[in-house]
Amino acid sequence: MCGIAGQVGVGVEKAAVERMLTCIVHRGPDDQGVFADEGIAFGIRRLSIIDIEGGKQPVSNEDGSIHVVLNGEIYNYVELRQELLRRGHQFRSQGDTEVIAHLYEEYGDRFVDHLNGMFAIALWDSRNRRLLLVRDRLGKKPVYWCYQDGRLWFGSELKCLRAVDAPVGQTDLTSVYHYLVLGYMPHPHTVYTNVRQLPPGGMLEYRDGHVRVDRYWEFRASVRQWDEREAAEHLRDLLTDAVRIRLRSDVPLGAFLSGGLDSSIVVALMAQLSPAPVKTFHIRFSDDPAPEHEYAQAVADQYGTEHHVLTVTPEKMDVLDRILDMYDEPFGDSSAVPTWYVSGLTKQYVTVALAGDGGDESFAGYNRYRVALQRRRLRRWIGPACRLLGPAVWHLTPHSFPGRRMIRALGMDGYREFASGMPELETRWLLGPALRPAVNGTTTWEVVRRDIEAGDPTDPLSPFTAFDTRRYLPDDILVKVDRASMSHALEVRAPLLDYRVVEFAATLPAELKLDNRGGKRLLKIAFGDMLPEKVLEPRKRGFSAPLREWLAGELAPMIESDVLNGILVRERLIDRDAVQVLVDEHRRGRRDHRRMLWRLLVLARWLRRFG
């Protein structure tokens, strides 16, 4: 795992790229390498995982016409290297990055089709004077870029661009609005007007002063009927192989173990494939009554893992600003806090950790899928009445009116409600006069609707899981894991995000994912015999914080000072009276506003530091 940065165009300086890399030493504390030529300079901060001594970057092909840096890992590099050797290519290292240079020689731009991994790649083809930036299929590794007047700047984190003269622009208030609706910045947007994210499965070409962005891979679902036993066997084979190739490492490995189904399966497979006991890591909160640590301990006991647990108290939230600094832009998922802590705990023992990310999106683990399908059925009966009454009820009743949200939600299109509907209405109600003009006729729904449309319309569940796979996963979950782990120079690998597993899951009908006992039905069928019975019980917690209680208690003074009496109100970005209603309702326990209050708190503290 590493961090990359670079510039291309007129006036490029190697020293500027070195300053960019200095900002991301945390991503790669072991080494630095820079390639520079006329009009191009790019480099890497390296965290040494594979071929520790010989795997320095940038790497080149035999004649030095192609130079490559890689942030991430190519898990199938062993097989690719053997095939390239048979085709006559010569290697100077045993690492995975050099494989990319030779693949490009062999296949051109389609080299990326052969890669199984998590990656952000920068490749310079000196013969054709072209730069390629490539992001992995599901968006595990980030790439930010900025272009103006024939010059391109890029980096693994926004701080790389801020460190030099990159024209990042102003705070993008429209993106701030989307953040408040969703809790994250939807790609390709960022918090700055002139910076973009390369989308998952994206490829950017810079040539002759011009930039072109395409996608070499895009998630789309096509559901078919499966025999249950055949599907379970196929899933077991796929996921076992996904774990196997992710155990390739020249440094110690471990695993996050939340106690949930996904991480438990990963640990079980690691235990079967590893010659030594697996090291596992768990975070619990002192004031959280949920017994997730008991589930994690049951898995650890069954497989004899070397289990480590860290208990976090509310007083430790004084690291909030340090955590926010990792993201460079507002990020509203409160599970960033426990993910940061578990990454720090894990790094004390290992350099690589496997995790269960991806199972919820592919195999319907979130309760919101069940709710969406229930409301879909309910709309058939009372939807027409709610479409007539919903807007009136929303505008004419007080915020706390019972049933107000339900009536308005049932009057919406179900897909729109799932993706952005109710949060969008709630957000518009909170906007102040400085933010309203930025929104104008813009809707978050227009930004994300294509993600819903990537699902198979013949299956009732597919559009919902497609949205989460294309949008929520890369923009929230994977951003959270990347920044939290990289801040501790820890590499996190997710077998359930092997693209073969994700593509297979996209063919499964709803009945193999959801049943009366909850989601992930096929995962339970395929791996139920490997896990303690209690782990199979329906529930969904993961590494989550008791945010509702914190915002009503220990964090209440922070809400008062930063949200109600801070920059958001002074700059007239929010309506103080409207937010006060949310605060009062939350404190009294009348309604749970944890998500919006946390988003506002994060935004306020980000603006105070960077805005």
Secondary structure, 3 states (H helix, E strand, C coil): CEEEEEEECCCCCHHHHHHHHHCCHHHCCCEEEEEEECCEEEEEEECCCCCCCCCCCCEECCCCCEEEEEEEEECCHHHHHHHHHHCCCCCCCCCCHHHHHHHHHHHHHHHHHHCCEEEEEEEEECCCCEEEEEECCCCCCCCEEEEECCEEEEECCHHHHHCCCCCCCCECHHHHHHHHHHCCCCCCCCCECCEEECCCCEEEEEECCEEEEEECCCCCCCCCCCCHHHHHHHHHHHHHHHHHHHCCCCCCEEEECCCCHHHHHHHHHHHHHCCCCCEEEEEEECCCCCCHHHHHHHHHHHHCCEEEEEEECHHHHHHHHHHHHCCCCCCCCCCHHHHHHHHHHHHCCCCEEECCCCHHHHHCCCHHHHHHHHHHHHHHHHHHHHHHHHHHHHHHCCCCCCCHHHHHHHCCCHHHHHHHHHHHHHHHHHECCCCHHHHCCCCHHHHHHHHHHCCCCCCCCHHHHHHHHHHHHHHHHHHHHHHHHHCCCCEEECHHHCHHHHHHHCCCCHHHCCECCECCHHHHHHHHHHCCHHHHCCCCCCCCCCHHHHHHCCCHHHHHHHHHCCHHHHCCCECHHHHHHHHHHHHHCCCCCHHHHHHHHHHHHHHHHHC
